[in-house]
């Protein structure tokens, strides 16, 4: 292990992260207990509450597989403790991987290449990832109450057409733009020239095909339970395909 990796995987760093996650775990337990007691006070059946807790815990395990894969993907360049922290509190898998890559490229790196990283670059990437995700917290603190009041109020005009509103279209447009930007970058990397790399494009295509298969069974066949597996399966199959393609090429 080189000096950089030994620093970002140091025991002291593990201790700091463990303390932060212990605090978050205790806070979650406190909210769980308070919520349970509030439900009992409202007259809810204890058996229903316990069943809800058990089912929620069970269904939480499946989506966490993709999060674990994200920790594995980031830990090779940013170390286990920081990757563990970022994907255990308020981070999101899609956000963390993308922002880390963008931050590394802004530093002049071709990506999260561990052999090109040092502690200075690590601090920059970590700050960009952390500060970027704080936007949601501040928006919730200052604007969530007003937003909830608006949501709870009776709409001025009922939407009887059954068509999605502006918010749904805006969200779709955002994700289409995001995907277009990354696919465009992968196509650019695949263009034949000195140092061209077709691997990212191939992996993206394979992951998209796997996700399309899952969406077919979810949307057309009503297999809603597959929603918990789609992201993790797409990542795992694409990663396995990348290893096989690399062996062939």
Backbone as CSV, one residue per row, in Angstrom:
resi,resn,N_x,N_y,N_z,CA_x,CA_y,CA_z,C_x,C_y,C_z
1,UNK,0.839,-1.190,0.000,0.000,0.000,0.000,0.876,1.243,0.000
2,UNK,0.622,2.207,-0.931,1.454,3.396,-0.980,1.132,4.335,0.172
3,UNK,1.929,5.398,0.285,1.785,6.317,1.426,0.421,6.994,1.445
4,UNK,-0.082,7.383,0.266,-1.383,8.054,0.204,-2.493,7.157,0.751
5,UNK,-2.548,5.905,0.304,-3.585,4.989,0.756,-3.455,4.677,2.239
6,UNK,-2.236,4.606,2.732,-2.055,4.346,4.162,-2.571,5.517,4.997
7,UNK,-2.498,6.747,4.455,-2.998,7.911,5.178,-4.523,7.963,5.185
8,UNK,-5.164,7.729,4.017,-6.624,7.818,3.949,-7.298,6.580,4.538
9,UNK,-6.503,5.541,4.843,-7.037,4.349,5.495,-6.442,4.161,6.892
10,UNK,-5.996,5.255,7.494,-5.347,5.176,8.800,-6.359,4.831,9.894
11,UNK,-5.859,4.282,10.991,-6.715,3.929,12.117,-7.415,5.128,12.717
12,UNK,-6.732,6.281,12.759,-7.331,7.497,13.311,-8.529,7.932,12.472
13,UNK,-8.407,7.818,11.146,-9.500,8.177,10.247,-10.687,7.229,10.466
14,UNK,-10.386,5.959,10.627,-11.445,4.987,10.920,-12.167,5.361,12.220
15,UNK,-11.418,5.788,13.234,-11.999,6.146,14.527,-12.942,7.332,14.398
16,UNK,-12.526,8.356,13.658,-13.372,9.540,13.468,-14.690,9.163,12.783
17,UNK,-14.573,8.380,11.720,-15.764,7.965,10.976,-16.662,7.089,11.844
18,UNK,-16.059,6.176,12.617,-16.844,5.296,13.487,-17.613,6.108,14.526
19,UNK,-17.007,7.146,15.067,-17.687,8.001,16.041,-18.863,8.729,15.395
20,UNK,-18.654,9.256,14.187,-19.729,9.964,13.482,-20.896,9.027,13.177
21,UNK,-20.594,7.822,12.727,-21.650,6.874,12.381,-22.333,6.319,13.629
22,UNK,-21.590,6.209,14.730,-22.212,5.788,15.993,-23.227,6.826,16.450
23,UNK,-22.853,8.095,16.328,-23.781,9.180,16.679,-25.048,9.103,15.821
24,UNK,-24.882,8.887,14.515,-26.033,8.799,13.619,-26.904,7.586,13.963
25,UNK,-26.268,6.477,14.311,-27.021,5.270,14.652,-27.846,5.487,15.917
26,UNK,-27.225,6.091,16.927,-27.943,6.383,18.175,-29.119,7.311,17.909
27,UNK,-28.911,8.321,17.069,-29.983,9.251,16.744,-31.135,8.532,16.033
28,UNK,-30.808,7.610,15.119,-31.847,6.848,14.420,-32.643,5.982,15.396
29,UNK,-31.947,5.358,16.349,-32.628,4.527,17.343,-33.564,5.379,18.191
30,UNK,-33.102,6.564,18.574,-33.939,7.461,19.381,-35.206,7.849,18.617
31,UNK,-35.044,8.201,17.326,-36.217,8.553,16.512,-37.144,7.349,16.336
32,UNK,-36.566,6.156,16.199,-37.378,4.949,16.061,-38.231,4.726,17.307
33,UNK,-37.602,4.850,18.473,-38.325,4.648,19.733,-39.414,5.704,19.910
34,UNK,-39.060,6.961,19.629,-40.039,8.043,19.768,-41.208,7.845,18.800
35,UNK,-40.914,7.424,17.581,-41.974,7.208,16.588,-42.883,6.060,17.009
36,UNK,-42.279,5.010,17.540,-43.070,3.861,18.000,-44.001,4.270,19.137
37,UNK,-43.467,5.013,20.082,-44.278,5.455,21.214,-45.379,6.409,20.766
38,UNK,-45.068,7.261,19.786,-46.080,8.176,19.266,-47.197,7.397,18.572
39,UNK,-46.829,6.330,17.846,-47.832,5.506,17.193,-48.741,4.812,18.186
40,UNK,-48.145,4.287,19.267,-48.938,3.645,20.313,-49.878,4.648,20.967
41,UNK,-49.366,5.851,21.191,-50.179,6.897,21.811,-51.364,7.288,20.947
42,UNK,-51.186,7.198,19.623,-52.283,7.517,18.702,-53.290,6.380,18.575
43,UNK,-52.989,5.243,19.212,-53.916,4.119,19.181,-53.634,3.092,18.111
44,UNK,-52.460,3.141,17.502,-52.115,2.175,16.462,-51.800,0.819,17.092
45,UNK,-52.116,-0.237,16.359,-51.891,-1.597,16.835,-50.387,-1.865,16.933
46,UNK,-49.953,-2.389,18.090,-48.530,-2.661,18.281,-48.014,-3.716,17.295
47,UNK,-48.855,-4.685,16.973,-48.443,-5.714,16.019,-48.186,-5.104,14.646
48,UNK,-49.028,-4.144,14.251,-48.851,-3.473,12.959,-47.558,-2.665,12.967
49,UNK,-47.294,-1.981,14.072,-46.069,-1.178,14.178,-44.824,-2.064,14.095
50,UNK,-44.842,-3.187,14.812,-43.694,-4.086,14.792,-43.492,-4.711,13.412
51,UNK,-44.602,-5.045,12.757,-44.506,-5.607,11.412,-43.953,-4.582,10.435
52,UNK,-44.349,-3.313,10.604,-43.836,-2.241,9.748,-42.341,-2.067,9.927
53,UNK,-41.889,-2.121,11.179,-40.457,-1.974,11.470,-39.669,-3.126,10.847
54,UNK,-40.187,-4.337,11.002,-39.493,-5.522,10.471,-39.429,-5.499,8.946
55,UNK,-40.550,-5.195,8.307,-40.582,-5.169,6.843,-39.705,-4.049,6.290
56,UNK,-39.709,-2.898,6.961,-38.868,-1.778,6.512,-37.392,-2.138,6.605
57,UNK,-37.009,-2.788,7.714,-35.613,-3.198,7.882,-35.210,-4.214,6.823
58,UNK,-36.126,-5.130,6.508,-35.834,-6.164,5.505,-35.638,-5.556,4.122
59,UNK,-36.555,-4.666,3.725,-36.462,-4.082,2.396,-35.338,-3.049,2.284
60,UNK,-34.800,-2.612,3.422,-33.663,-1.693,3.393,-32.376,-2.413,2.989
61,UNK,-32.304,-3.702,3.273,-31.085,-4.460,2.985,-30.822,-4.588,1.495
62,UNK,-31.868,-4.749,0.697,-31.674,-4.972,-0.738,-31.095,-3.754,-1.451
63,UNK,-31.686,-2.544,-1.282,-31.087,-1.380,-1.938,-29.688,-1.058,-1.427
64,UNK,-29.366,-1.516,-0.196,-28.054,-1.209,0.360,-26.927,-1.944,-0.364
65,UNK,-27.270,-2.956,-1.154,-26.241,-3.674,-1.908,-25.550,-2.731,-2.892
66,UNK,-26.352,-1.900,-3.574,-25.766,-0.954,-4.522,-24.930,0.093,-3.797
67,UNK,-25.343,0.461,-2.583,-24.558,1.421,-1.801,-23.216,0.803,-1.416
68,UNK,-23.242,-0.469,-1.033,-21.994,-1.163,-0.703,-21.058,-1.192,-1.908
69,UNK,-21.619,-1.416,-3.082,-20.800,-1.390,-4.301,-20.183,-0.007,-4.501
70,UNK,-20.946,1.040,-4.177,-20.403,2.390,-4.281,-19.242,2.607,-3.333
71,UNK,-19.357,2.076,-2.114,-18.254,2.171,-1.152,-17.017,1.476,-1.700
72,UNK,-17.221,0.289,-2.277,-16.097,-0.461,-2.862,-15.467,0.330,-4.011
73,UNK,-16.323,0.932,-4.859,-15.819,1.675,-6.017,-15.014,2.903,-5.592
74,UNK,-15.482,3.601,-4.559,-14.795,4.819,-4.111,-13.575,4.518,-3.243
75,UNK,-13.629,3.416,-2.489,-12.572,3.147,-1.517,-11.211,2.922,-2.167
76,UNK,-11.216,2.461,-3.415,-9.941,2.245,-4.085,-9.161,3.515,-4.316
77,UNK,-9.872,4.669,-4.409,-9.211,5.949,-4.658,-9.284,6.898,-3.473
78,UNK,-10.362,6.817,-2.684,-10.562,7.765,-1.581,-10.452,7.107,-0.211
79,UNK,-10.147,5.822,-0.185,-10.024,5.133,1.089,-11.366,4.652,1.614
80,UNK,-11.316,3.651,2.468,-12.549,3.065,3.005,-13.275,4.002,3.968
81,UNK,-12.590,4.643,4.937,-13.326,5.446,5.926,-14.165,6.559,5.314
82,UNK,-13.579,7.374,4.442,-14.334,8.483,3.861,-15.463,7.984,2.974
83,UNK,-15.208,6.962,2.173,-16.245,6.393,1.315,-17.377,5.824,2.164
84,UNK,-17.027,5.171,3.229,-17.997,4.622,4.175,-18.864,5.732,4.762
85,UNK,-18.226,6.835,5.152,-18.953,7.958,5.741,-19.884,8.618,4.733
86,UNK,-19.372,8.882,3.543,-20.153,9.633,2.557,-21.402,8.881,2.104
87,UNK,-21.341,7.568,2.094,-22.488,6.790,1.623,-23.304,6.207,2.776
88,UNK,-23.051,6.688,3.991,-23.783,6.181,5.149,-24.661,7.226,5.810
89,UNK,-24.525,8.484,5.480,-25.266,9.542,6.172,-26.305,10.150,5.236
90,UNK,-25.935,11.156,4.464,-26.894,11.802,3.566,-26.456,11.722,2.107
91,UNK,-25.445,10.951,1.849,-24.972,10.835,0.474,-25.882,9.952,-0.363
92,UNK,-25.725,10.047,-1.654,-26.446,9.194,-2.602,-25.428,8.596,-3.559
93,UNK,-25.634,7.343,-3.910,-24.674,6.636,-4.748,-24.387,7.375,-6.046
94,UNK,-25.453,7.791,-6.745,-25.261,8.462,-8.023,-24.498,9.776,-7.843
95,UNK,-24.850,10.515,-6.796,-24.207,11.812,-6.549,-22.734,11.640,-6.215
96,UNK,-22.428,10.771,-5.269,-21.058,10.659,-4.770,-20.077,10.270,-5.872
97,UNK,-20.423,9.255,-6.641,-19.526,8.803,-7.707,-19.320,9.883,-8.758
98,UNK,-20.413,10.538,-9.150,-20.318,11.559,-10.195,-19.515,12.761,-9.740
99,UNK,-19.815,13.259,-8.541,-19.144,14.461,-8.048,-17.669,14.189,-7.787
100,UNK,-17.351,13.015,-7.265,-15.942,12.669,-7.040,-15.168,12.664,-8.357
101,UNK,-15.792,12.113,-9.391,-15.157,12.077,-10.710,-14.970,13.487,-11.274
102,UNK,-15.999,14.316,-11.143,-15.931,15.696,-11.645,-14.855,16.488,-10.904
103,UNK,-14.808,16.326,-9.581,-13.805,17.037,-8.783,-12.394,16.617,-9.178
104,UNK,-12.195,15.316,-9.410,-10.873,14.832,-9.816,-10.476,15.395,-11.176
105,UNK,-11.433,15.446,-12.098,-11.144,15.984,-13.429,-10.839,17.480,-13.364
106,UNK,-11.486,18.203,-12.451,-11.204,19.635,-12.307,-9.790,19.886,-11.787
107,UNK,-9.199,18.869,-11.167,-7.824,18.972,-10.680,-6.805,18.572,-11.747
108,UNK,-7.310,18.244,-12.937,-6.425,17.867,-14.024,-6.171,16.387,-14.128
109,UNK,-6.893,15.592,-13.329,-6.730,14.146,-13.388,-7.688,13.559,-14.418
110,UNK,-7.335,12.444,-15.032,-8.261,11.797,-15.975,-9.441,11.143,-15.270
111,UNK,-9.373,11.046,-13.961,-10.433,10.424,-13.168,-9.880,10.115,-11.794
112,UNK,-10.582,9.280,-11.057,-10.131,8.903,-9.717,-9.049,7.831,-9.821
113,UNK,-7.882,8.238,-10.288,-6.754,7.320,-10.444,-5.921,7.344,-9.172
114,UNK,-5.873,6.225,-8.469,-5.218,6.183,-7.181,-3.726,6.498,-7.283
115,UNK,-3.113,6.119,-8.401,-1.689,6.376,-8.547,-1.379,7.847,-8.799
116,UNK,-2.415,8.662,-9.074,-2.225,10.090,-9.285,-2.746,10.939,-8.122
117,UNK,-3.335,10.287,-7.125,-3.905,11.004,-5.993,-2.848,11.265,-4.927
118,UNK,-3.046,12.346,-4.183,-2.264,12.610,-2.988,-3.199,13.230,-1.960
119,UNK,-2.712,13.522,-0.778,-3.588,14.016,0.283,-4.197,15.373,-0.060
120,UNK,-3.461,16.207,-0.780,-3.998,17.506,-1.176,-5.192,17.356,-2.112
121,UNK,-5.052,16.499,-3.106,-6.163,16.247,-4.039,-7.320,15.568,-3.315
122,UNK,-6.992,14.679,-2.384,-8.042,14.008,-1.609,-8.878,15.020,-0.837
123,UNK,-8.223,15.969,-0.189,-8.947,16.990,0.586,-9.872,17.797,-0.325
124,UNK,-9.390,18.153,-1.506,-10.216,18.918,-2.449,-11.445,18.123,-2.878
125,UNK,-11.232,16.876,-3.266,-12.349,16.028,-3.689,-13.334,15.832,-2.538
126,UNK,-12.813,15.593,-1.337,-13.675,15.375,-0.175,-14.493,16.627,0.148
127,UNK,-13.882,17.798,0.045,-14.603,19.043,0.319,-15.706,19.289,-0.707
128,UNK,-15.395,19.050,-1.983,-16.408,19.244,-3.036,-17.593,18.318,-2.803
129,UNK,-17.320,17.061,-2.490,-18.393,16.094,-2.255,-19.235,16.489,-1.043
130,UNK,-18.567,16.909,0.032,-19.271,17.214,1.274,-20.054,18.513,1.183
131,UNK,-19.424,19.566,0.670,-20.105,20.858,0.571,-21.274,20.779,-0.398
132,UNK,-21.086,20.023,-1.487,-22.159,19.911,-2.477,-23.424,19.295,-1.910
133,UNK,-23.282,18.290,-1.056,-24.455,17.596,-0.519,-25.128,18.411,0.566
134,UNK,-24.452,19.414,1.123,-25.052,20.218,2.194,-26.194,21.094,1.704
135,UNK,-26.290,21.295,0.380,-27.368,22.122,-0.152,-28.733,21.619,0.259
136,UNK,-28.922,20.300,0.216,-30.203,19.725,0.601,-30.547,19.994,2.055
137,UNK,-29.533,19.970,2.931,-29.771,20.223,4.356,-30.249,21.648,4.576
138,UNK,-29.554,22.613,3.984,-29.923,24.012,4.186,-31.289,24.328,3.568
139,UNK,-31.578,23.730,2.427,-32.890,23.935,1.812,-33.993,23.384,2.727
140,UNK,-33.729,22.217,3.327,-34.714,21.630,4.241,-34.918,22.504,5.473
141,UNK,-33.827,23.046,6.013,-33.921,23.874,7.216,-34.743,25.133,6.971
142,UNK,-34.510,25.787,5.842,-35.114,27.095,5.613,-36.398,27.069,4.783
143,UNK,-36.591,26.018,3.973,-37.721,26.048,3.044,-38.665,24.854,3.151
144,UNK,-38.285,23.796,3.887,-39.109,22.584,3.902,-40.479,22.830,4.531
145,UNK,-40.523,23.580,5.623,-41.798,23.834,6.290,-42.773,24.554,5.360
146,UNK,-42.277,25.562,4.658,-43.126,26.301,3.719,-43.587,25.393,2.587
147,UNK,-42.695,24.535,2.126,-43.043,23.614,1.038,-44.108,22.620,1.492
148,UNK,-43.950,22.068,2.709,-44.919,21.109,3.232,-46.299,21.746,3.398
149,UNK,-46.319,22.997,3.858,-47.602,23.692,3.989,-48.282,23.849,2.636
150,UNK,-47.475,24.090,1.617,-48.031,24.241,0.275,-48.543,22.912,-0.245
151,UNK,-47.820,21.833,0.047,-48.239,20.511,-0.406,-49.536,20.088,0.283
152,UNK,-49.652,20.398,1.568,-50.831,19.990,2.332,-52.059,20.818,1.999
153,UNK,-51.845,22.024,1.482,-52.981,22.867,1.152,-53.694,22.346,-0.086
154,UNK,-54.952,22.675,-0.210,-55.756,22.223,-1.333,-55.309,22.923,-2.604
155,UNK,-55.011,22.181,-3.671,-54.565,22.820,-4.914,-55.646,23.710,-5.499
156,UNK,-55.214,24.815,-6.106,-56.172,25.756,-6.695,-56.920,25.127,-7.857
157,UNK,-56.241,24.251,-8.569,-56.870,23.627,-9.731,-56.498,22.165,-9.774
158,UNK,-57.497,21.314,-9.731,-57.253,19.877,-9.752,-56.746,19.429,-11.126
159,UNK,-55.768,18.539,-11.106,-55.247,17.966,-12.350,-56.038,16.706,-12.669
160,UNK,-57.014,16.844,-13.533,-57.893,15.717,-13.881,-57.471,15.025,-15.171
161,UNK,-56.426,15.537,-15.799,-56.016,14.957,-17.082,-55.241,13.655,-16.917
162,UNK,-54.679,13.459,-15.712,-53.869,12.263,-15.487,-52.459,12.379,-16.028
163,UNK,-52.130,13.515,-16.636,-50.797,13.725,-17.193,-49.860,14.259,-16.113
164,UNK,-48.576,13.919,-16.176,-47.627,14.419,-15.180,-47.480,15.931,-15.269
165,UNK,-47.215,16.554,-14.125,-47.070,17.998,-14.084,-45.679,18.457,-14.447
166,UNK,-45.431,19.760,-14.221,-44.149,20.352,-14.582,-42.993,19.706,-13.820
167,UNK,-43.211,19.403,-12.523,-42.143,18.825,-11.714,-41.642,17.507,-12.274
168,UNK,-42.577,16.668,-12.713,-42.194,15.371,-13.281,-41.394,15.550,-14.565
169,UNK,-41.842,16.481,-15.417,-41.113,16.739,-16.667,-39.733,17.332,-16.387
170,UNK,-39.649,18.230,-15.396,-38.365,18.856,-15.066,-37.365,17.818,-14.563
171,UNK,-37.856,16.907,-13.714,-36.983,15.849,-13.191,-36.491,14.934,-14.313
172,UNK,-37.403,14.566,-15.205,-37.022,13.715,-16.335,-35.993,14.414,-17.223
173,UNK,-36.225,15.694,-17.492,-35.293,16.457,-18.326,-33.919,16.547,-17.681
174,UNK,-33.896,16.696,-16.348,-32.620,16.781,-15.641,-31.821,15.491,-15.785
175,UNK,-32.499,14.350,-15.603,-31.801,13.078,-15.693,-31.390,12.766,-17.126
176,UNK,-32.214,13.149,-18.093,-31.846,12.944,-19.493,-30.603,13.761,-19.831
177,UNK,-30.579,15.009,-19.354,-29.402,15.856,-19.584,-28.163,15.299,-18.932
178,UNK,-28.317,14.776,-17.705,-27.178,14.195,-16.998,-26.639,12.972,-17.733
179,UNK,-27.562,12.096,-18.149,-27.137,10.901,-18.885,-26.486,11.275,-20.216
180,UNK,-27.048,12.277,-20.898,-26.492,12.707,-22.189,-25.070,13.230,-22.021
181,UNK,-24.841,13.962,-20.929,-23.498,14.511,-20.696,-22.474,13.396,-20.501
182,UNK,-22.838,12.393,-19.720,-21.890,11.305,-19.465,-21.715,10.407,-20.680
183,UNK,-22.812,10.082,-21.345,-22.696,9.250,-22.537,-21.882,9.964,-23.608
184,UNK,-22.086,11.287,-23.722,-21.293,12.069,-24.673,-19.808,12.000,-24.359
185,UNK,-19.492,12.067,-23.056,-18.084,11.968,-22.650,-17.516,10.588,-22.974
186,UNK,-18.332,9.544,-22.751,-17.861,8.184,-23.050,-17.647,7.999,-24.548
187,UNK,-18.551,8.577,-25.353,-18.391,8.486,-26.806,-17.124,9.210,-27.239
188,UNK,-16.877,10.369,-26.608,-15.657,11.116,-26.917,-14.403,10.325,-26.597
189,UNK,-14.440,9.591,-25.479,-13.286,8.777,-25.105,-13.096,7.595,-26.056
190,UNK,-14.207,7.136,-26.661,-14.145,5.947,-27.520,-13.721,6.264,-28.951
191,UNK,-13.734,7.553,-29.328,-13.346,7.919,-30.690,-11.897,7.497,-30.950
192,UNK,-11.658,6.769,-32.042,-10.296,6.278,-32.313,-9.274,7.409,-32.397
193,UNK,-8.336,7.347,-31.515,-7.221,8.294,-31.497,-6.200,7.731,-30.516
194,UNK,-5.111,8.436,-30.338,-4.095,7.965,-29.404,-4.665,7.976,-27.981
195,UNK,-4.621,6.844,-27.342,-5.094,6.753,-25.966,-6.602,6.659,-25.823
196,UNK,-7.329,6.304,-26.877,-8.782,6.182,-26.802,-9.161,5.018,-25.889
197,UNK,-10.319,5.154,-25.239,-10.758,4.147,-24.284,-12.241,3.864,-24.531
198,UNK,-12.536,2.677,-25.006,-13.910,2.305,-25.317,-14.607,1.632,-24.135
199,UNK,-13.851,1.283,-23.101,-14.410,0.552,-21.964,-15.580,1.276,-21.288
200,UNK,-15.489,2.578,-20.955,-16.624,3.236,-20.296,-17.918,3.167,-21.094
201,UNK,-17.817,3.322,-22.422,-19.008,3.272,-23.264,-19.608,1.869,-23.277
202,UNK,-18.767,0.849,-23.387,-19.267,-0.525,-23.390,-19.954,-0.879,-22.075
203,UNK,-19.332,-0.461,-20.973,-19.910,-0.756,-19.656,-21.234,-0.029,-19.480
204,UNK,-21.310,1.230,-19.947,-22.557,1.992,-19.847,-23.668,1.331,-20.668
205,UNK,-23.331,0.840,-21.848,-24.322,0.167,-22.702,-24.830,-1.113,-22.038
206,UNK,-23.913,-1.888,-21.480,-24.301,-3.137,-20.814,-25.200,-2.847,-19.608
207,UNK,-24.822,-1.853,-18.803,-25.639,-1.496,-17.639,-27.024,-1.026,-18.074
208,UNK,-27.092,-0.258,-19.164,-28.379,0.232,-19.666,-29.259,-0.922,-20.144
209,UNK,-28.653,-1.900,-20.808,-29.419,-3.066,-21.285,-29.979,-3.853,-20.106
210,UNK,-29.153,-4.056,-19.082,-29.610,-4.789,-17.898,-30.751,-4.045,-17.219
211,UNK,-30.601,-2.717,-17.077,-31.659,-1.923,-16.458,-32.933,-1.957,-17.294
212,UNK,-32.797,-1.949,-18.617,-33.970,-2.015,-19.504,-34.716,-3.338,-19.318
213,UNK,-33.970,-4.426,-19.139,-34.604,-5.721,-18.903,-35.392,-5.701,-17.594
214,UNK,-34.782,-5.142,-16.562,-35.480,-5.034,-15.278,-36.728,-4.164,-15.406
215,UNK,-36.602,-3.036,-16.113,-37.749,-2.141,-16.276,-38.884,-2.819,-17.040
216,UNK,-38.524,-3.675,-17.988,-39.555,-4.403,-18.736,-40.382,-5.281,-17.799
217,UNK,-39.697,-6.031,-16.943,-40.419,-6.914,-16.027,-41.164,-6.118,-14.951
218,UNK,-40.607,-4.964,-14.538,-41.264,-4.144,-13.518,-42.511,-3.472,-14.077
219,UNK,-42.367,-2.841,-15.252,-43.461,-2.057,-15.821,-44.476,-2.904,-16.574
220,UNK,-44.003,-3.882,-17.348,-44.892,-4.662,-18.211,-45.442,-5.911,-17.530
221,UNK,-44.641,-6.505,-16.653,-45.046,-7.756,-16.018,-45.483,-7.573,-14.568
222,UNK,-45.371,-6.342,-14.065,-45.823,-6.065,-12.705,-44.949,-6.644,-11.613
223,UNK,-43.694,-6.971,-11.906,-42.782,-7.526,-10.909,-42.121,-6.385,-10.129
224,UNK,-42.922,-5.724,-9.278,-42.443,-4.536,-8.581,-41.314,-4.838,-7.594
225,UNK,-41.236,-6.075,-7.127,-40.194,-6.436,-6.176,-38.802,-6.286,-6.781
226,UNK,-38.713,-6.348,-8.116,-37.413,-6.233,-8.788,-36.821,-4.831,-8.696
227,UNK,-37.643,-3.851,-8.301,-37.118,-2.489,-8.140,-35.987,-2.452,-7.131
228,UNK,-36.034,-3.344,-6.144,-35.001,-3.372,-5.113,-33.685,-3.956,-5.617
229,UNK,-33.740,-4.653,-6.750,-32.543,-5.319,-7.264,-31.960,-4.640,-8.502
230,UNK,-32.746,-3.805,-9.178,-32.362,-3.323,-10.507,-31.031,-2.579,-10.518
231,UNK,-30.863,-1.611,-9.622,-29.632,-0.813,-9.620,-28.421,-1.670,-9.272
232,UNK,-28.544,-2.458,-8.199,-27.425,-3.306,-7.777,-27.059,-4.313,-8.861
233,UNK,-28.067,-4.927,-9.462,-27.802,-5.924,-10.506,-27.147,-5.285,-11.724
234,UNK,-27.615,-4.110,-12.116,-27.024,-3.416,-13.260,-25.550,-3.110,-13.021
235,UNK,-25.244,-2.654,-11.804,-23.850,-2.340,-11.471,-22.990,-3.592,-11.440
236,UNK,-23.489,-4.643,-10.784,-22.706,-5.874,-10.661,-22.425,-6.501,-12.017
237,UNK,-23.462,-6.597,-12.848,-23.287,-7.218,-14.170,-22.370,-6.372,-15.041
238,UNK,-22.521,-5.041,-14.983,-21.655,-4.165,-15.776,-20.203,-4.259,-15.303
239,UNK,-19.999,-4.337,-13.982,-18.637,-4.460,-13.448,-18.021,-5.788,-13.842
240,UNK,-18.808,-6.858,-13.774,-18.300,-8.171,-14.188,-17.972,-8.181,-15.685
241,UNK,-18.838,-7.514,-16.467,-18.583,-7.432,-17.900,-17.303,-6.655,-18.187
242,UNK,-17.058,-5.607,-17.390,-15.843,-4.805,-17.581,-14.597,-5.647,-17.351
243,UNK,-14.651,-6.514,-16.322,-13.504,-7.398,-16.052,-13.297,-8.366,-17.219
244,UNK,-14.371,-8.960,-17.719,-14.264,-9.907,-18.828,-13.767,-9.229,-20.098
245,UNK,-14.313,-8.036,-20.385,-13.891,-7.306,-21.588,-12.416,-6.929,-21.495
246,UNK,-11.986,-6.520,-20.297,-10.593,-6.146,-20.100,-9.672,-7.354,-20.314
247,UNK,-10.132,-8.528,-19.907,-9.332,-9.743,-20.116,-9.234,-10.074,-21.592
248,UNK,-10.330,-9.852,-22.330,-10.340,-10.158,-23.766,-9.512,-9.165,-24.552
249,UNK,-9.704,-7.857,-24.219,-8.992,-6.811,-24.950,-7.540,-6.701,-24.510
